[in-house]
Amino acid sequence: MTGTLFTLFCGLVFGSFVTCASYRLPRGEDVALKASRCTRCEAKLGFKDLWPVLSWLISKGQCRHCGTRVSVRYPVIELVTAVLFLLIYSQYGLTAQGILLALMSVALLIMIIVDLEHYIIPDEIHYALLPLGLIWHFVIGTPPLDVAEGLLIGLVIGLTLRYGYRVLRRKEGLGFGDVKFFAVAGLWLTPCPIVPFLFFSGVFGILTGLLWRLLGRGVCFPFGPALAVALFLGIAFPEIYDLLWHIG
Ligand SMILES: [Zn+2]
């Protein structure tokens, strides 16, 4: 029980960090050090405003100073992060693997939100996922050569997809952020086969593309969310991955 409550608490706090980082990273603002402010009236947020979900509910989704509506994305993202943390906890408990996966999910959530809104994957995501992946393999005891090989395979696949698409279709398909993500994903996924990851990225990508058209947002859609979900499933819940792979 204590473990579950602790995980829920951490999930909400990190969820708060996800909302903050996904807003600031694409705007080139400092993620960690700057105090939070209302984006409209610039009033500094105090102790009362910084409780994940609760502050939003108590203030009825408005800024206490200027009354501007505070987007529902804040409590939603905080809750989603908390649910992910609880899912990871249910599978791994409070272990090194569980903590690394929780941190990975934070980086991936930020990546998904930023890519959905700005069509970019910030380099900070790779800078976070790379060392986390190295520690992950250290913990599970993957031979270092395999880890290097995974990184290289991911990079080659990313570059092939990027330039292959460019040659065949004569236009930009995969951004360079996606290529770097393929390299980091290759590192994380080793020694698992990378084919299911490519398959699921493709399927989730097609779904994103369809959704994008339904929403009337054009033919150009962000590919990062599909990559992030496929990678997270592959690493954290390989059984679901295997199941879907066999159905697929
Ligand atoms: Zn305000």
Boltz pocket constraint, residues with backbone or C-beta under 6 A from the ligand:
constraints:
  - pocket:
      binder: B
      contacts: [[A, 38], [A, 39], [A, 40], [A, 41], [A, 42], [A, 43], [A, 63], [A, 64], [A, 65], [A, 66], [A, 67], [A, 68]]
      max_distance: 6.0
